[in-house]
Amino acid sequence: MSTSHERPARFDIGVVGAGRVGAVLGAALARAGHRVTAVSAVSEASRGRAAGLLPGVPVRSVPDVIEGAHLVILAVPDDTLPGLVTGLHRAGVFTPGQIVMHTSGAHGISVFEPAADSDIVPLAVHPAMAFTGTAMDLERLTDCCFAVTTMDLTRPLGEALVIEMGGEPVWVPESQRLVYHAALTHVSDHLVTLVAQSLQMLAEAGVEDPARILEPLLTASLSNALQLGDGALGGPVSRGDAETVASHVDLLASEAPDVLATYVAMARATAQRAVLSGRLGAATAEPVLEALSDGS
């Protein structure tokens, strides 16, 4: 068994799912010296990604992708993974000793339990990155952490594969896998929603280049939050400016009702964290929360 500082053996790799993640990870491992022997791709977009990131690799059916591969990458949506594992096991596709790695953040290796008697080597390896499905992602992997969940004996193998892809392995216990994924989903997907809503409002306000206004603000806010946590809180909610908050609620109710619910939910969460961290007194928070209740 390799250690996390050694190069693992060169593998023949089958990639099931040429989505944004699967095609990129396959390309990263090919760049590290492994051989991608086949990939499955159904949609026109996935076939295009396979052609661009895995040139010369044949597109085949899922059973044919898995057959003969030393390492199988299951890069499919979270909700699809359990049924796929069960179906492949029932079809007798897996072979003993085959390394089967999925890229789902929400699942650990318990998702492989239906295939336990196949004697596969299970790995759950999730890159904590927002993918575009292009070659640009290969360079971003260099600064990317990967959550690794597996058996203790195969942890060095999982970590070595991550290092070969250019990433940094971070151990996540099986019992904490869903907590890990919920945290990443909350910060990544919801940030995109917040930014998109702010861009929308600034555009409606007549600002010609909304992104130009938001970029330095977002960059500073992110840096401060990562360094200071709740200490980075600012703005009318954490200051207790109830009248300003009330005016925001009134404006959004009439001009941007689609944004109102998001604003109220986030402002309430901000007020709660400001109180718990001692930045906002309970008495000062009360009128802020009352103003927010008007937007419910």
Secondary structure, DSSP 4 states (H G I P E B T S, - for coil): ---TTSPPPP-EEEEE--SHHHHHHHHHHHHTT-EEEEEE--SHHHHHHHHHHSTTPPB--HHHHHTT-SEEEE---TTTHHHHHHHHHHTT---TT-EEEE--SS--GGGGGGGGGGT-EEEEEEE-S---SSTHHHHHGGG-EEEEEE-GGGHHHHHHHHHHTT-EEEE--GGGHHHHHHHHHHHHHHHHHHHHHHHHHHHHTT-S-HHHHHHHHHHHHHHHHHHHGGGG--HHHHHT-HHHHHHHHHHHHHH-HHHHHHHHHHHHHHHHHHHHTTSS-HHHHHHHHHHHHTT-
